[in-house]
C-alpha cells in the first residue's frame, strides 16, 4: 500500500478536532526534544527562576506542579528557587498528551488519564 493511501485512510478515521489535537501533541513532543537538545549544547540555561516559569507556563500550573511534586524546586534558604527547564517542558507536554487521550478519540475505548495532577 502506498504511503499517500495510508495517510488518507488514517485521516479519514479522525475528525478535524482529533487531527488538531494530535498535531498539538506532536508539536509539544518536538518542543520537549528541542528544549533538551538546546539545553545540552548550552544554548538554553538548564534552570529558570520560578518567576520565569510563571510567565512561561502560568502561575496556577507551576504552583500545582510544585505542590504535587511533579517538579522539584532547587535553591537554599534565602535563594531564588530554580526549576529545571526540561522538567517543566515535559510536564507541560504530558498535560497536553493526557488531554488528547481523554478526548473523543479514546472515549469509546474506556481510556482515561487523570488530568487534575497535570493541569
N, CA, C and O atoms as a GROMACS GRO file, in nm:
protein
  476
    1UNK      N    1   0.085  -0.117   0.000
    1UNK     CA    2   0.000   0.000   0.000
    1UNK      C    3   0.090   0.124   0.000
    1UNK      O    4   0.188   0.128   0.074
    2UNK      N    5   0.058   0.222  -0.080
    2UNK     CA    6   0.144   0.341  -0.089
    2UNK      C    7   0.121   0.431   0.031
    2UNK      O    8   0.011   0.432   0.087
    3UNK      N    9   0.224   0.508   0.074
    3UNK     CA   10   0.212   0.594   0.192
    3UNK      C   11   0.099   0.696   0.183
    3UNK      O   12   0.033   0.724   0.283
    4UNK      N   13   0.076   0.751   0.064
    4UNK     CA   14  -0.030   0.850   0.050
    4UNK      C   15  -0.166   0.788   0.082
    4UNK      O   16  -0.252   0.853   0.142
    5UNK      N   17  -0.185   0.666   0.042
    5UNK     CA   18  -0.311   0.596   0.068
    5UNK      C   19  -0.329   0.571   0.218
    5UNK      O   20  -0.439   0.586   0.271
    6UNK      N   21  -0.221   0.533   0.285
    6UNK     CA   22  -0.228   0.510   0.430
    6UNK      C   23  -0.264   0.639   0.501
    6UNK      O   24  -0.353   0.639   0.586
    7UNK      N   25  -0.197   0.749   0.467
    7UNK     CA   26  -0.225   0.878   0.531
    7UNK      C   27  -0.370   0.920   0.507
    7UNK      O   28  -0.437   0.968   0.598
    8UNK      N   29  -0.418   0.901   0.385
    8UNK     CA   30  -0.554   0.940   0.351
    8UNK      C   31  -0.656   0.858   0.430
    8UNK      O   32  -0.753   0.914   0.482
    9UNK      N   33  -0.635   0.729   0.440
    9UNK     CA   34  -0.730   0.645   0.513
    9UNK      C   35  -0.724   0.672   0.663
    9UNK      O   36  -0.826   0.666   0.732
   10UNK      N   37  -0.604   0.701   0.715
   10UNK     CA   38  -0.590   0.732   0.857
   10UNK      C   39  -0.663   0.862   0.890
   10UNK      O   40  -0.736   0.869   0.989
   11UNK      N   41  -0.644   0.964   0.808
   11UNK     CA   42  -0.709   1.092   0.836
   11UNK      C   43  -0.860   1.082   0.817
   11UNK      O   44  -0.935   1.158   0.878
   12UNK      N   45  -0.906   0.989   0.735
   12UNK     CA   46  -1.049   0.971   0.718
   12UNK      C   47  -1.112   0.915   0.845
   12UNK      O   48  -1.231   0.936   0.870
   13UNK      N   49  -1.034   0.843   0.926
   13UNK     CA   50  -1.085   0.785   1.050
   13UNK      C   51  -1.098   0.890   1.160
   13UNK      O   52  -1.171   0.870   1.257
   14UNK      N   53  -1.027   1.000   1.148
   14UNK     CA   54  -1.026   1.103   1.251
   14UNK      C   55  -1.098   1.228   1.201
   14UNK      O   56  -1.093   1.260   1.083
   15UNK      N   57  -1.165   1.296   1.292
   15UNK     CA   58  -1.228   1.421   1.252
   15UNK      C   59  -1.128   1.536   1.268
   15UNK      O   60  -1.017   1.517   1.317
   16UNK      N   61  -1.169   1.654   1.228
   16UNK     CA   62  -1.079   1.771   1.231
   16UNK      C   63  -1.027   1.799   1.372
   16UNK      O   64  -0.909   1.829   1.391
   17UNK      N   65  -1.115   1.790   1.470
   17UNK     CA   66  -1.075   1.819   1.608
   17UNK      C   67  -0.968   1.721   1.655
   17UNK      O   68  -0.870   1.761   1.719
   18UNK      N   69  -0.986   1.595   1.624
   18UNK     CA   70  -0.888   1.494   1.665
   18UNK      C   71  -0.755   1.516   1.595
   18UNK      O   72  -0.649   1.501   1.656
   19UNK      N   73  -0.759   1.552   1.467
   19UNK     CA   74  -0.635   1.580   1.395
   19UNK      C   75  -0.564   1.701   1.454
   19UNK      O   76  -0.441   1.703   1.466
   20UNK      N   77  -0.642   1.801   1.491
   20UNK     CA   78  -0.584   1.921   1.552
   20UNK      C   79  -0.519   1.887   1.686
   20UNK      O   80  -0.409   1.933   1.716
   21UNK      N   81  -0.587   1.806   1.767
   21UNK     CA   82  -0.531   1.764   1.896
   21UNK      C   83  -0.404   1.684   1.877
   21UNK      O   84  -0.306   1.702   1.950
   22UNK      N   85  -0.404   1.594   1.779
   22UNK     CA   86  -0.286   1.513   1.752
   22UNK      C   87  -0.169   1.601   1.707
   22UNK      O   88  -0.055   1.580   1.748
   23UNK      N   89  -0.199   1.700   1.624
   23UNK     CA   90  -0.096   1.793   1.579
   23UNK      C   91  -0.035   1.868   1.699
   23UNK      O   92   0.086   1.884   1.707
   24UNK      N   93  -0.121   1.912   1.790
   24UNK     CA   94  -0.073   1.984   1.908
   24UNK      C   95   0.016   1.896   1.995
   24UNK      O   96   0.118   1.942   2.047
   25UNK      N   97  -0.021   1.770   2.010
   25UNK     CA   98   0.060   1.676   2.089
   25UNK      C   99   0.196   1.658   2.024
   25UNK      O  100   0.298   1.660   2.092
   26UNK      N  101   0.198   1.640   1.893
   26UNK     CA  102   0.326   1.622   1.822
   26UNK      C  103   0.412   1.747   1.832
   26UNK      O  104   0.535   1.737   1.843
   27UNK      N  105   0.350   1.866   1.827
   27UNK     CA  106   0.427   1.990   1.844
   27UNK      C  107   0.489   1.996   1.983
   27UNK      O  108   0.604   2.037   1.998
   28UNK      N  109   0.412   1.955   2.085
   28UNK     CA  110   0.464   1.956   2.222
   28UNK      C  111   0.582   1.860   2.236
   28UNK      O  112   0.681   1.893   2.301
   29UNK      N  113   0.571   1.743   2.176
   29UNK     CA  114   0.680   1.644   2.183
   29UNK      C  115   0.805   1.700   2.116
   29UNK      O  116   0.916   1.685   2.168
   30UNK      N  117   0.788   1.763   2.001
   30UNK     CA  118   0.901   1.823   1.930
   30UNK      C  119   0.964   1.935   2.013
   30UNK      O  120   1.086   1.950   2.015
   31UNK      N  121   0.881   2.012   2.081
   31UNK     CA  122   0.931   2.122   2.164
   31UNK      C  123   1.013   2.068   2.282
   31UNK      O  124   1.118   2.124   2.315
   32UNK      N  125   0.965   1.960   2.345
   32UNK     CA  126   1.039   1.899   2.455
   32UNK      C  127   1.177   1.855   2.407
   32UNK      O  128   1.277   1.880   2.473
   33UNK      N  129   1.180   1.789   2.293
   33UNK     CA  130   1.308   1.744   2.237
   33UNK      C  131   1.400   1.860   2.205
   33UNK      O  132   1.520   1.853   2.231
   34UNK      N  133   1.345   1.966   2.148
   34UNK     CA  134   1.426   2.083   2.113
   34UNK      C  135   1.484   2.149   2.238
   34UNK      O  136   1.600   2.188   2.240
   35UNK      N  137   1.402   2.162   2.342
   35UNK     CA  138   1.450   2.222   2.467
   35UNK      C  139   1.562   2.138   2.527
   35UNK      O  140   1.661   2.193   2.575
   36UNK      N  141   1.547   2.006   2.524
   36UNK     CA  142   1.651   1.919   2.578
   36UNK      C  143   1.782   1.936   2.502
   36UNK      O  144   1.888   1.948   2.562
   37UNK      N  145   1.774   1.935   2.370
   37UNK     CA  146   1.895   1.948   2.288
   37UNK      C  147   1.959   2.084   2.308
   37UNK      O  148   2.080   2.093   2.327
   38UNK      N  149   1.880   2.191   2.305
   38UNK     CA  150   1.935   2.325   2.323
   38UNK      C  151   1.997   2.343   2.462
   38UNK      O  152   2.096   2.415   2.477
   39UNK      N  153   1.940   2.278   2.561
   39UNK     CA  154   1.997   2.284   2.696
   39UNK      C  155   2.129   2.208   2.701
   39UNK      O  156   2.226   2.255   2.760
   40UNK      N  157   2.132   2.091   2.638
   40UNK     CA  158   2.254   2.009   2.639
   40UNK      C  159   2.371   2.077   2.567
   40UNK      O  160   2.486   2.061   2.608
   41UNK      N  161   2.342   2.151   2.461
   41UNK     CA  162   2.452   2.216   2.387
   41UNK      C  163   2.482   2.356   2.440
   41UNK      O  164   2.568   2.426   2.385
   42UNK      N  165   2.411   2.397   2.546
   42UNK     CA  166   2.443   2.523   2.612
   42UNK      C  167   2.375   2.646   2.555
   42UNK      O  168   2.411   2.757   2.592
   43UNK      N  169   2.278   2.629   2.467
   43UNK     CA  170   2.208   2.743   2.410
   43UNK      C  171   2.096   2.794   2.501
   43UNK      O  172   2.054   2.909   2.490
   44UNK      N  173   2.047   2.709   2.589
   44UNK     CA  174   1.947   2.748   2.689
   44UNK      C  175   2.001   2.713   2.827
   44UNK      O  176   2.071   2.613   2.845
   45UNK      N  177   1.966   2.797   2.925
   45UNK     CA  178   2.002   2.766   3.063
   45UNK      C  179   1.920   2.645   3.110
   45UNK      O  180   1.801   2.638   3.082
   46UNK      N  181   1.983   2.551   3.181
   46UNK     CA  182   1.908   2.433   3.227
   46UNK      C  183   1.805   2.466   3.335
   46UNK      O  184   1.708   2.392   3.352
   47UNK      N  185   1.825   2.575   3.407
   47UNK     CA  186   1.732   2.613   3.514
   47UNK      C  187   1.675   2.751   3.485
   47UNK      O  188   1.741   2.837   3.427
   48UNK      N  189   1.550   2.771   3.528
   48UNK     CA  190   1.488   2.903   3.519
   48UNK      C  191   1.432   2.937   3.657
   48UNK      O  192   1.409   2.849   3.739
   49UNK      N  193   1.411   3.066   3.681
   49UNK     CA  194   1.356   3.108   3.809
   49UNK      C  195   1.206   3.075   3.812
   49UNK      O  196   1.143   3.051   3.710
   50UNK      N  197   1.154   3.074   3.933
   50UNK     CA  198   1.012   3.048   3.950
   50UNK      C  199   0.930   3.156   3.879
   50UNK      O  200   0.826   3.126   3.820
   51UNK      N  201   0.976   3.281   3.885
   51UNK     CA  202   0.906   3.391   3.818
   51UNK      C  203   0.901   3.370   3.667
   51UNK      O  204   0.798   3.395   3.604
   52UNK      N  205   1.012   3.323   3.610
   52UNK     CA  206   1.015   3.297   3.466
   52UNK      C  207   0.923   3.180   3.431
   52UNK      O  208   0.856   3.181   3.327
   53UNK      N  209   0.920   3.079   3.517
   53UNK     CA  210   0.829   2.965   3.495
   53UNK      C  211   0.684   3.012   3.498
   53UNK      O  212   0.602   2.966   3.418
   54UNK      N  213   0.652   3.104   3.589
   54UNK     CA  214   0.517   3.160   3.595
   54UNK      C  215   0.481   3.226   3.462
   54UNK      O  216   0.371   3.208   3.411
   55UNK      N  217   0.574   3.303   3.407
   55UNK     CA  218   0.548   3.372   3.281
   55UNK      C  219   0.528   3.273   3.166
   55UNK      O  220   0.442   3.294   3.080
   56UNK      N  221   0.608   3.167   3.164
   56UNK     CA  222   0.602   3.072   3.053
   56UNK      C  223   0.484   2.976   3.060
   56UNK      O  224   0.424   2.944   2.958
   57UNK      N  225   0.451   2.928   3.181
   57UNK     CA  226   0.352   2.821   3.194
   57UNK      C  227   0.227   2.861   3.272
   57UNK      O  228   0.127   2.789   3.270
   58UNK      N  229   0.231   2.974   3.341
   58UNK     CA  230   0.117   3.017   3.422
   58UNK      C  231   0.138   2.984   3.569
   58UNK      O  232   0.182   2.875   3.605
   59UNK      N  233   0.104   3.080   3.653
   59UNK     CA  234   0.125   3.066   3.798
   59UNK      C  235   0.050   2.946   3.855
   59UNK      O  236   0.106   2.869   3.933
   60UNK      N  237  -0.074   2.930   3.816
   60UNK     CA  238  -0.156   2.821   3.871
   60UNK      C  239  -0.096   2.685   3.841
   60UNK      O  240  -0.086   2.600   3.929
   61UNK      N  241  -0.056   2.665   3.716
   61UNK     CA  242   0.002   2.536   3.677
   61UNK      C  243   0.132   2.509   3.751
   61UNK      O  244   0.151   2.400   3.806
   62UNK      N  245   0.222   2.607   3.754
   62UNK     CA  246   0.352   2.587   3.818
   62UNK      C  247   0.334   2.558   3.966
   62UNK      O  248   0.397   2.466   4.019
   63UNK      N  249   0.249   2.634   4.034
   63UNK     CA  250   0.225   2.610   4.177
   63UNK      C  251   0.167   2.471   4.201
   63UNK      O  252   0.204   2.404   4.297
   64UNK      N  253   0.076   2.427   4.114
   64UNK     CA  254   0.018   2.293   4.130
   64UNK      C  255   0.123   2.185   4.105
   64UNK      O  256   0.127   2.086   4.177
   65UNK      N  257   0.208   2.203   4.003
   65UNK     CA  258   0.313   2.106   3.975
   65UNK      C  259   0.408   2.094   4.094
   65UNK      O  260   0.452   1.984   4.127
   66UNK      N  261   0.441   2.206   4.156
   66UNK     CA  262   0.529   2.204   4.274
   66UNK      C  263   0.458   2.136   4.390
   66UNK      O  264   0.515   2.050   4.457
   67UNK      N  265   0.332   2.173   4.414
   67UNK     CA  266   0.254   2.116   4.524
   67UNK      C  267   0.239   1.964   4.508
   67UNK      O  268   0.245   1.891   4.606
   68UNK      N  269   0.219   1.918   4.385
   68UNK     CA  270   0.204   1.774   4.358
   68UNK      C  271   0.338   1.704   4.339
   68UNK      O  272   0.342   1.585   4.306
   69UNK      N  273   0.446   1.776   4.360
   69UNK     CA  274   0.584   1.724   4.349
   69UNK      C  275   0.615   1.666   4.212
   69UNK      O  276   0.690   1.569   4.200
   70UNK      N  277   0.556   1.726   4.109
   70UNK     CA  278   0.587   1.686   3.972
   70UNK      C  279   0.714   1.754   3.924
   70UNK      O  280   0.781   1.705   3.832
   71UNK      N  281   0.746   1.866   3.986
   71UNK     CA  282   0.870   1.938   3.955
   71UNK      C  283   0.937   1.970   4.088
   71UNK      O  284   0.870   1.999   4.187
   72UNK      N  285   1.070   1.965   4.089
   72UNK     CA  286   1.145   1.984   4.212
   72UNK      C  287   1.215   2.119   4.213
   72UNK      O  288   1.307   2.141   4.134
   73UNK      N  289   1.172   2.210   4.300
   73UNK     CA  290   1.242   2.339   4.310
   73UNK      C  291   1.379   2.320   4.374
   73UNK      O  292   1.395   2.239   4.466
   74UNK      N  293   1.476   2.394   4.326
   74UNK     CA  294   1.610   2.387   4.382
   74UNK      C  295   1.650   2.526   4.430
   74UNK      O  296   1.610   2.626   4.372
   75UNK      N  297   1.729   2.529   4.533
   75UNK     CA  298   1.773   2.656   4.590
   75UNK      C  299   1.763   2.650   4.740
   75UNK      O  300   1.667   2.596   4.796
   76UNK      N  301   1.861   2.707   4.806
   76UNK     CA  302   1.864   2.704   4.951
   76UNK      C  303   1.782   2.815   5.012
   76UNK      O  304   1.716   2.892   4.943
   77UNK      N  305   1.786   2.820   5.145
   77UNK     CA  306   1.713   2.920   5.220
   77UNK      C  307   1.763   3.059   5.180
   77UNK      O  308   1.883   3.084   5.179
   78UNK      N  309   1.672   3.148   5.147
   78UNK     CA  310   1.708   3.284   5.110
   78UNK      C  311   1.753   3.299   4.965
   78UNK      O  312   1.787   3.410   4.922
   79UNK      N  313   1.753   3.191   4.890
   79UNK     CA  314   1.792   3.197   4.748
   79UNK      C  315   1.667   3.191   4.661
   79UNK      O  316   1.562   3.145   4.705
   80UNK      N  317   1.680   3.237   4.537
   80UNK     CA  318   1.571   3.221   4.442
   80UNK      C  319   1.552   3.074   4.411
   80UNK      O  320   1.649   2.998   4.400
   81UNK      N  321   1.427   3.035   4.397
   81UNK     CA  322   1.401   2.898   4.355
   81UNK      C  323   1.434   2.884   4.208
   81UNK      O  324   1.401   2.972   4.128
   82UNK      N  325   1.499   2.776   4.174
   82UNK     CA  326   1.528   2.745   4.034
   82UNK      C  327   1.455   2.616   3.999
   82UNK      O  328   1.449   2.523   4.079
   83UNK      N  329   1.399   2.614   3.880
   83UNK     CA  330   1.326   2.497   3.833
   83UNK      C  331   1.392   2.447   3.705
   83UNK      O  332   1.435   2.526   3.621
   84UNK      N  333   1.399   2.316   3.692
   84UNK     CA  334   1.464   2.258   3.575
   84UNK      C  335   1.375   2.275   3.452
   84UNK      O  336   1.260   2.231   3.450
   85UNK      N  337   1.430   2.340   3.351
   85UNK     CA  338   1.355   2.372   3.229
   85UNK      C  339   1.299   2.246   3.161
   85UNK      O  340   1.183   2.245   3.119
   86UNK      N  341   1.380   2.142   3.152
   86UNK     CA  342   1.334   2.020   3.082
   86UNK      C  343   1.221   1.951   3.159
   86UNK      O  344   1.132   1.893   3.097
   87UNK      N  345   1.223   1.957   3.292
   87UNK     CA  346   1.113   1.901   3.372
   87UNK      C  347   0.983   1.975   3.343
   87UNK      O  348   0.879   1.913   3.320
   88UNK      N  349   0.990   2.106   3.344
   88UNK     CA  350   0.871   2.187   3.319
   88UNK      C  351   0.814   2.160   3.180
   88UNK      O  352   0.692   2.146   3.163
   89UNK      N  353   0.901   2.154   3.083
   89UNK     CA  354   0.857   2.131   2.945
   89UNK      C  355   0.792   1.993   2.930
   89UNK      O  356   0.691   1.978   2.862
   90UNK      N  357   0.851   1.893   2.995
   90UNK     CA  358   0.797   1.757   2.988
   90UNK      C  359   0.660   1.748   3.056
   90UNK      O  360   0.569   1.682   3.005
   91UNK      N  361   0.645   1.814   3.169
   91UNK     CA  362   0.517   1.812   3.240
   91UNK      C  363   0.410   1.884   3.160
   91UNK      O  364   0.296   1.839   3.152
   92UNK      N  365   0.447   1.995   3.100
   92UNK     CA  366   0.353   2.069   3.016
   92UNK      C  367   0.306   1.984   2.898
   92UNK      O  368   0.188   1.981   2.866
   93UNK      N  369   0.400   1.914   2.835
   93UNK     CA  370   0.365   1.827   2.722
   93UNK      C  371   0.280   1.709   2.770
   93UNK      O  372   0.191   1.664   2.698
   94UNK      N  373   0.308   1.658   2.889
   94UNK     CA  374   0.230   1.546   2.943
   94UNK      C  375   0.085   1.585   2.963
   94UNK      O  376  -0.006   1.505   2.940
   95UNK      N  377   0.063   1.709   3.006
   95UNK     CA  378  -0.075   1.756   3.024
   95UNK      C  379  -0.147   1.759   2.890
   95UNK      O  380  -0.265   1.725   2.882
   96UNK      N  381  -0.078   1.800   2.784
   96UNK     CA  382  -0.138   1.803   2.650
   96UNK      C  383  -0.170   1.661   2.603
   96UNK      O  384  -0.275   1.636   2.544
   97UNK      N  385  -0.078   1.570   2.629
   97UNK     CA  386  -0.100   1.431   2.588
   97UNK      C  387  -0.217   1.371   2.664
   97UNK      O  388  -0.299   1.299   2.606
   98UNK      N  389  -0.226   1.399   2.793
   98UNK     CA  390  -0.337   1.347   2.873
   98UNK      C  391  -0.470   1.403   2.822
   98UNK      O  392  -0.569   1.331   2.816
   99UNK      N  393  -0.471   1.530   2.785
   99UNK     CA  394  -0.594   1.590   2.730
   99UNK      C  395  -0.633   1.521   2.600
   99UNK      O  396  -0.751   1.499   2.575
  100UNK      N  397  -0.534   1.488   2.518
  100UNK     CA  398  -0.562   1.419   2.392
  100UNK      C  399  -0.618   1.279   2.417
  100UNK      O  400  -0.715   1.238   2.353
  101UNK      N  401  -0.558   1.208   2.510
  101UNK     CA  402  -0.604   1.072   2.542
  101UNK      C  403  -0.747   1.076   2.594
  101UNK      O  404  -0.826   0.986   2.565
  102UNK      N  405  -0.780   1.178   2.670
  102UNK     CA  406  -0.915   1.191   2.724
  102UNK      C  407  -1.015   1.245   2.622
  102UNK      O  408  -1.134   1.257   2.652
  103UNK      N  409  -0.968   1.279   2.503
  103UNK     CA  410  -1.056   1.334   2.401
  103UNK      C  411  -1.146   1.225   2.342
  103UNK      O  412  -1.140   1.109   2.384
  104UNK      N  413  -1.225   1.264   2.249
  104UNK     CA  414  -1.321   1.173   2.186
  104UNK      C  415  -1.254   1.052   2.122
  104UNK      O  416  -1.316   0.946   2.112
  105UNK      N  417  -1.130   1.065   2.077
  105UNK     CA  418  -1.063   0.955   2.008
  105UNK      C  419  -1.052   0.831   2.096
  105UNK      O  420  -1.051   0.719   2.045
  106UNK      N  421  -1.044   0.850   2.227
  106UNK     CA  422  -1.023   0.736   2.315
  106UNK      C  423  -1.142   0.709   2.407
  106UNK      O  424  -1.142   0.609   2.479
  107UNK      N  425  -1.241   0.795   2.407
  107UNK     CA  426  -1.355   0.779   2.498
  107UNK      C  427  -1.423   0.644   2.480
  107UNK      O  428  -1.457   0.577   2.578
  108UNK      N  429  -1.444   0.605   2.356
  108UNK     CA  430  -1.514   0.479   2.328
  108UNK      C  431  -1.436   0.357   2.376
  108UNK      O  432  -1.494   0.251   2.398
  109UNK      N  433  -1.305   0.372   2.393
  109UNK     CA  434  -1.221   0.259   2.432
  109UNK      C  435  -1.206   0.248   2.583
  109UNK      O  436  -1.140   0.156   2.632
  110UNK      N  437  -1.265   0.340   2.658
  110UNK     CA  438  -1.259   0.336   2.803
  110UNK      C  439  -1.125   0.379   2.861
  110UNK      O  440  -1.094   0.345   2.975
  111UNK      N  441  -1.045   0.454   2.784
  111UNK     CA  442  -0.915   0.501   2.831
  111UNK      C  443  -0.935   0.636   2.898
  111UNK      O  444  -1.004   0.722   2.844
  112UNK      N  445  -0.874   0.655   3.015
  112UNK     CA  446  -0.886   0.781   3.088
  112UNK      C  447  -0.756   0.810   3.160
  112UNK      O  448  -0.696   0.721   3.219
  113UNK      N  449  -0.711   0.936   3.154
  113UNK     CA  450  -0.592   0.980   3.225
  113UNK      C  451  -0.635   1.089   3.321
  113UNK      O  452  -0.712   1.178   3.284
  114UNK      N  453  -0.586   1.084   3.445
  114UNK     CA  454  -0.620   1.185   3.545
  114UNK      C  455  -0.547   1.314   3.513
  114UNK      O  456  -0.426   1.323   3.527
  115UNK      N  457  -0.622   1.415   3.470
  115UNK     CA  458  -0.564   1.544   3.432
  115UNK      C  459  -0.543   1.636   3.551
  115UNK      O  460  -0.466   1.732   3.541
  116UNK      N  461  -0.608   1.610   3.663
  116UNK     CA  462  -0.603   1.701   3.776
  116UNK      C  463  -0.461   1.726   3.824
  116UNK      O  464  -0.430   1.837   3.868
  117UNK      N  465  -0.374   1.627   3.816
  117UNK     CA  466  -0.237   1.643   3.863
  117UNK      C  467  -0.150   1.719   3.764
  117UNK      O  468  -0.045   1.770   3.802
  118UNK      N  469  -0.192   1.727   3.639
  118UNK     CA  470  -0.107   1.786   3.536
  118UNK      C  471  -0.148   1.927   3.496
  118UNK      O  472  -0.062   2.007   3.459
  119UNK      N  473  -0.275   1.959   3.504
  119UNK     CA  474  -0.321   2.090   3.455
  119UNK      C  475  -0.265   2.204   3.533
  119UNK      O  476  -0.295   2.320   3.504
   0.00000   0.00000   0.00000
